[in-house]
Amino acid sequence: MRRALPLLTCLALLTGCGISPTAVSSLGSPPVISTEPIFSQVYLIKKGRLVQQRVRVPGKTAEDLMRTLMDLASHPVESGQDTDLYGMRYQDAEAEPVGRQQRLDPSETRSLVLYVTLQGERELSRVALAQIVCTARLRTDISKVQVNIARTVAPSTTSGRRTCKEFHDLAPAGAPS
């Protein structure tokens, strides 16, 4: 038995696992990471009115856009422009279809309500609400925006579903409705 064990080990190593090798085949191009930056527009404040500002965003989703807008409250912005979102923290943004039924008009591209949830203890000013709503409405798929404020001390609040048209006195000409 002692002599048979090395012989069996040698035989097992020579025969392998029983799976025959195959040729390498290509199944498509390798994954490519794009290093080209993504830019989008957001609304900031200048002299009490909304102005568009081109900013770099990490991705193409509405959530990326809202996160970037909220991050501007903690980073310096171009001179003369400001934000009224100080003291608020971004929590979440989720888009859902406007109605339960599917849209019937294929030419209508705006079909989503964006629910933005922020954390903070203060009330949002009308200008801050306009910044969020009008920035979100720059996306062609968003038709309405609802901002929810989650608070730890006072009761949470909601803005209701809004459009940028409600802030026509703050928005520049050509702003989305």
The 8 nearest C-alpha neighbors of each residue, nearest first, counted from 0:
[[1, 3, 2, 4, 5, 6, 7, 8],
 [2, 0, 3, 4, 5, 6, 7, 8],
 [3, 1, 0, 4, 5, 6, 7, 8],
 [2, 4, 0, 6, 1, 5, 7, 8],
 [3, 5, 7, 6, 1, 2, 8, 0],
 [6, 4, 8, 7, 3, 9, 2, 1],
 [5, 7, 3, 9, 4, 8, 10, 2],
 [8, 6, 10, 4, 9, 5, 3, 11],
 [9, 7, 5, 11, 10, 6, 4, 12],
 [8, 10, 6, 12, 7, 11, 5, 13],
 [9, 11, 7, 13, 8, 12, 6, 14],
 [12, 10, 8, 14, 13, 9, 7, 15],
 [13, 11, 9, 15, 10, 14, 8, 16],
 [12, 14, 10, 11, 15, 9, 8, 16],
 [13, 15, 11, 12, 10, 16, 17, 9],
 [16, 14, 12, 13, 17, 11, 18, 10],
 [17, 15, 18, 14, 11, 19, 12, 13],
 [16, 18, 15, 19, 14, 20, 11, 13],
 [19, 17, 16, 20, 15, 21, 14, 13],
 [18, 20, 17, 21, 16, 15, 22, 14],
 [21, 19, 18, 22, 23, 17, 16, 15],
 [22, 20, 23, 19, 24, 18, 25, 17],
 [21, 23, 24, 20, 25, 19, 26, 18],
 [24, 22, 21, 25, 20, 26, 27, 19],
 [23, 25, 22, 26, 21, 27, 28, 20],
 [24, 26, 27, 23, 28, 29, 22, 21],
 [27, 25, 24, 28, 29, 23, 30, 22],
 [28, 26, 25, 29, 30, 24, 31, 23],
 [27, 29, 30, 26, 25, 31, 24, 32],
 [28, 30, 31, 27, 26, 25, 32, 33],
 [31, 29, 28, 32, 27, 33, 26, 25],
 [30, 32, 33, 29, 28, 34, 35, 27],
 [33, 31, 34, 30, 35, 29, 36, 28],
 [34, 32, 35, 31, 36, 30, 37, 58],
 [33, 35, 36, 32, 37, 31, 57, 58],
 [34, 36, 33, 37, 32, 38, 55, 57],
 [37, 35, 34, 38, 55, 56, 57, 33],
 [36, 38, 56, 55, 35, 58, 57, 39],
 [39, 37, 55, 54, 56, 36, 53, 40],
 [38, 40, 54, 53, 55, 56, 41, 37],
 [39, 41, 53, 52, 54, 51, 42, 38],
 [42, 40, 134, 52, 51, 43, 53, 68],
 [41, 43, 51, 130, 50, 134, 49, 52],
 [42, 44, 50, 82, 49, 81, 80, 51],
 [45, 43, 49, 81, 48, 80, 82, 50],
 [44, 46, 80, 48, 47, 79, 81, 49],
 [45, 47, 48, 44, 79, 80, 49, 81],
 [46, 48, 45, 44, 49, 169, 126, 81],
 [49, 47, 169, 44, 45, 46, 170, 50],
 [48, 50, 44, 170, 43, 42, 169, 45],
 [51, 49, 42, 43, 44, 45, 52, 48],
 [52, 50, 42, 41, 40, 43, 53, 49],
 [51, 53, 41, 40, 42, 54, 50, 43],
 [52, 54, 40, 39, 41, 38, 51, 55],
 [55, 53, 38, 39, 40, 52, 56, 41],
 [54, 56, 38, 37, 39, 36, 57, 53],
 [55, 57, 58, 37, 38, 67, 64, 63],
 [58, 56, 63, 37, 55, 59, 36, 67],
 [59, 57, 56, 63, 60, 37, 64, 62],
 [58, 60, 63, 61, 57, 64, 37, 56],
 [61, 59, 63, 62, 58, 64, 65, 57],
 [60, 62, 64, 63, 65, 59, 135, 92],
 [61, 63, 92, 65, 60, 64, 66, 93],
 [64, 62, 66, 60, 61, 65, 58, 67],
 [63, 65, 61, 67, 62, 66, 68, 56],
 [66, 64, 68, 62, 67, 63, 69, 61],
 [65, 67, 63, 69, 68, 64, 62, 70],
 [68, 66, 70, 64, 65, 69, 63, 56],
 [69, 67, 65, 71, 70, 66, 64, 41],
 [68, 70, 66, 71, 67, 72, 89, 65],
 [71, 69, 67, 72, 68, 73, 66, 74],
 [70, 72, 74, 73, 69, 68, 67, 76],
 [73, 71, 85, 70, 84, 69, 74, 82],
 [74, 72, 71, 70, 75, 85, 69, 86],
 [75, 73, 71, 72, 76, 70, 69, 77],
 [76, 74, 77, 73, 71, 72, 81, 78],
 [75, 77, 78, 80, 74, 81, 71, 79],
 [78, 76, 80, 79, 75, 81, 52, 43],
 [79, 77, 80, 76, 81, 75, 45, 44],
 [78, 80, 45, 77, 81, 46, 76, 44],
 [81, 79, 45, 44, 78, 77, 43, 76],
 [80, 82, 44, 43, 45, 76, 79, 83],
 [81, 83, 43, 84, 44, 72, 80, 85],
 [82, 84, 127, 85, 126, 81, 124, 72],
 [83, 85, 82, 72, 127, 87, 86, 69],
 [86, 84, 72, 87, 83, 73, 82, 88],
 [85, 87, 119, 84, 88, 121, 120, 72],
 [88, 86, 119, 85, 118, 84, 117, 89],
 [89, 87, 118, 117, 119, 90, 86, 69],
 [88, 90, 117, 69, 91, 66, 118, 116],
 [89, 91, 117, 116, 88, 118, 92, 115],
 [90, 92, 116, 115, 89, 93, 117, 62],
 [93, 91, 115, 62, 114, 116, 113, 94],
 [92, 94, 114, 113, 91, 115, 95, 62],
 [95, 93, 113, 112, 111, 114, 92, 96],
 [94, 96, 111, 112, 97, 113, 93, 114],
 [95, 97, 111, 98, 110, 112, 99, 94],
 [98, 96, 111, 112, 110, 95, 99, 142],
 [99, 97, 100, 96, 101, 102, 110, 95],
 [98, 100, 101, 96, 97, 102, 95, 110],
 [101, 99, 98, 102, 96, 97, 103, 110],
 [100, 102, 103, 99, 98, 96, 97, 110],
 [101, 103, 104, 100, 105, 110, 107, 98],
 [102, 104, 105, 101, 107, 100, 106, 110],
 [103, 105, 106, 107, 102, 108, 101, 110],
 [106, 104, 107, 103, 108, 102, 109, 101],
 [105, 107, 104, 108, 103, 109, 102, 110],
 [108, 106, 105, 104, 109, 110, 102, 103],
 [107, 109, 140, 110, 106, 139, 105, 141],
 [110, 108, 140, 142, 141, 139, 107, 111],
 [109, 111, 97, 142, 96, 140, 108, 141],
 [112, 110, 96, 141, 97, 95, 142, 94],
 [111, 113, 143, 95, 94, 97, 144, 142],
 [112, 114, 94, 144, 93, 115, 145, 111],
 [113, 115, 145, 93, 92, 146, 144, 94],
 [116, 114, 92, 146, 91, 147, 145, 113],
 [117, 115, 147, 91, 90, 148, 146, 92],
 [118, 116, 89, 148, 90, 88, 149, 147],
 [119, 117, 149, 88, 87, 148, 150, 89],
 [120, 118, 87, 150, 121, 86, 88, 149],
 [119, 121, 150, 122, 152, 153, 118, 151],
 [122, 120, 119, 123, 86, 87, 150, 148],
 [123, 121, 124, 120, 119, 148, 156, 125],
 [124, 122, 127, 128, 121, 125, 84, 126],
 [123, 125, 127, 126, 128, 122, 83, 129],
 [124, 126, 128, 127, 129, 123, 166, 130],
 [125, 127, 129, 124, 128, 130, 83, 169],
 [128, 126, 83, 130, 124, 129, 125, 84],
 [127, 129, 125, 131, 130, 126, 132, 123],
 [130, 128, 126, 132, 127, 131, 133, 125],
 [131, 129, 127, 42, 128, 133, 132, 134],
 [130, 132, 134, 128, 129, 133, 135, 127],
 [133, 131, 129, 135, 134, 144, 130, 163],
 [132, 134, 163, 136, 135, 130, 129, 131],
 [135, 133, 41, 131, 137, 136, 42, 132],
 [134, 136, 132, 137, 133, 138, 131, 141],
 [137, 135, 133, 138, 134, 141, 175, 132],
 [138, 136, 135, 134, 139, 175, 133, 40],
 [139, 137, 136, 140, 141, 135, 61, 134],
 [138, 140, 141, 109, 137, 108, 136, 142],
 [139, 141, 109, 138, 108, 110, 111, 142],
 [142, 140, 111, 109, 136, 139, 138, 112],
 [143, 141, 109, 111, 110, 112, 140, 136],
 [144, 142, 112, 162, 161, 160, 141, 113],
 [145, 143, 113, 161, 160, 112, 132, 114],
 [144, 146, 160, 114, 159, 158, 161, 115],
 [147, 145, 115, 158, 157, 116, 114, 144],
 [146, 148, 157, 116, 156, 115, 117, 158],
 [149, 147, 117, 156, 155, 118, 116, 157],
 [150, 148, 155, 118, 117, 147, 119, 151],
 [151, 149, 155, 120, 119, 152, 153, 118],
 [150, 152, 153, 149, 120, 154, 119, 155],
 [151, 153, 150, 154, 120, 155, 119, 149],
 [154, 152, 150, 151, 155, 120, 149, 156],
 [155, 153, 150, 156, 152, 151, 149, 148],
 [154, 156, 149, 150, 148, 153, 157, 147],
 [157, 155, 148, 147, 154, 158, 149, 150],
 [158, 156, 147, 159, 146, 148, 145, 155],
 [157, 159, 146, 145, 147, 160, 156, 161],
 [158, 160, 145, 157, 161, 146, 144, 147],
 [159, 161, 145, 144, 143, 158, 162, 112],
 [162, 160, 144, 143, 145, 159, 132, 163],
 [163, 161, 143, 164, 165, 176, 132, 144],
 [162, 164, 133, 176, 165, 166, 132, 175],
 [163, 165, 176, 167, 166, 162, 175, 174],
 [166, 164, 163, 167, 162, 161, 176, 168],
 [165, 167, 164, 163, 169, 168, 170, 129],
 [168, 166, 170, 164, 169, 165, 163, 171],
 [167, 169, 166, 170, 171, 48, 165, 164],
 [170, 168, 48, 167, 166, 49, 171, 126],
 [171, 169, 167, 49, 168, 166, 174, 48],
 [170, 172, 174, 173, 49, 50, 169, 167],
 [173, 171, 174, 170, 167, 175, 169, 168],
 [172, 174, 171, 175, 170, 176, 167, 164],
 [175, 173, 172, 171, 170, 176, 163, 133],
 [176, 174, 136, 163, 137, 173, 133, 164],
 [175, 164, 163, 162, 174, 136, 165, 133]]
